Amino acid sequence: MHKTVTADTLAEFAAAWNRHDIDALMSFMSDDCVFETVGGPEQWGTRHTGRDAVRAAFAAAWASFPDAQWRNGKHWVAGDRGVSESTFTGTAADGSRVEADMVDVFTFHDGKIRVKNAFRKQRPALPARS
């Protein structure tokens, strides 16, 4: 039986991000998963391949922005591809803040996320809150 990913699956995945629940996040990922970040030295950002590398990269998002949230999520799926739109918010250690719209473009295989490719609007950091 072929398993499928739905918009509800992506909403559950987003909820795990907002809970900062790494075990739940990884339960959505395939064994051969890939995560391409919003920034990095290559045209695709930085590519993390395999469960251990993806897990570490996901956890790094919360280390960089301990209050990270992905708000106003909208999700859709077409066959083995999907998209999640959201607004990323987070505060860095220096107090500067990020608030920017973003999308994740997904590729699925056998009911799991194989590729998570993240894109975020480039915007200057907002000042620390007083």
C-alpha positions in Angstrom: 0.0 0.0 0.0 1.4 3.4 -1.0 1.3 5.9 1.9 0.5 9.6 1.1 1.3 12.9 2.7 -1.7 15.3 3.1 -2.0 19.0 4.0 -3.0 17.8 7.5 0.3 15.9 7.7 2.2 19.1 6.9 0.2 21.0 9.5 1.2 18.4 12.1 4.8 18.8 11.0 4.6 22.5 11.4 3.0 22.1 14.9 6.0 19.9 15.9 8.3 22.8 14.8 6.4 25.2 17.0 6.6 22.8 19.9 10.3 22.4 19.3 9.7 18.6 19.3 12.7 17.1 17.5 11.5 13.5 17.9 8.1 14.3 16.4 9.7 16.2 13.6 12.0 13.3 12.7 9.0 10.9 12.7 7.9 12.7 9.5 11.2 12.3 7.7 12.3 9.4 5.5 15.5 7.5 6.3 17.3 9.1 3.3 16.0 12.6 4.1 17.6 15.9 3.0 17.2 19.4 4.4 18.3 22.4 2.4 18.5 25.6 4.5 17.5 29.2 3.8 21.2 30.2 3.7 24.6 28.9 3.1 27.6 29.0 0.8 25.9 27.1 -2.1 23.1 28.1 -4.5 20.8 25.7 -2.5 21.9 27.1 0.9 23.4 24.3 3.0 22.4 20.7 2.3 22.1 18.3 5.2 21.8 14.6 4.1 20.7 11.7 6.3 18.7 11.5 9.5 21.6 12.4 11.9 22.6 15.5 9.8 19.0 16.6 9.4 18.2 16.2 13.0 21.2 18.3 14.0 20.3 21.0 11.5 16.7 21.1 12.7 17.8 21.4 16.4 20.2 24.2 15.4 17.3 26.4 14.3 16.1 26.4 18.0 19.6 26.9 19.3 19.9 30.0 17.1 16.4 31.3 17.9 15.2 29.8 21.2 11.7 31.3 20.7 11.4 30.3 17.0 7.8 30.0 15.7 6.3 29.4 12.3 3.0 31.3 12.2 0.0 31.5 9.9 0.7 28.2 8.2 -0.9 27.3 5.0 -0.2 23.8 3.5 -1.0 22.0 0.3 0.1 18.8 -1.5 0.0 17.7 -5.1 1.2 14.1 -5.6 4.7 13.6 -4.3 5.3 17.4 -3.7 4.0 19.9 -1.2 4.4 23.4 0.1 4.0 25.1 3.5 3.8 28.9 3.7 4.4 30.6 7.1 5.9 33.6 8.8 9.0 32.8 10.7 9.6 34.8 13.9 12.5 34.4 16.3 14.9 36.3 18.6 18.7 35.7 18.3 21.0 35.7 21.3 22.0 39.4 20.7 18.3 40.3 20.9 17.8 41.1 17.2 14.7 39.6 15.8 13.6 38.0 12.5 10.1 38.2 11.1 9.9 37.1 7.5 7.6 35.2 5.3 8.9 31.8 4.1 8.0 28.6 2.2 9.1 25.1 2.5 9.0 23.0 -0.7 8.7 19.3 0.1 9.3 16.1 -1.9 7.7 13.0 -0.4 8.4 9.3 -0.7 6.2 6.5 0.7 4.3 8.7 3.1 7.4 10.5 4.5 9.2 13.8 3.8 12.3 13.1 1.8 13.3 16.6 1.0 12.6 19.9 2.9 13.8 22.8 0.9 13.4 26.1 2.9 13.1 29.6 1.4 12.8 32.8 3.4 12.5 36.5 2.5 15.7 38.3 2.9 15.0 41.1 5.4 17.3 43.1 7.8 17.1 42.0 11.4 14.7 43.9 13.5 16.0 45.7 16.6 15.9 44.1 20.0 12.7 44.8 22.0 13.2 47.3 24.8 
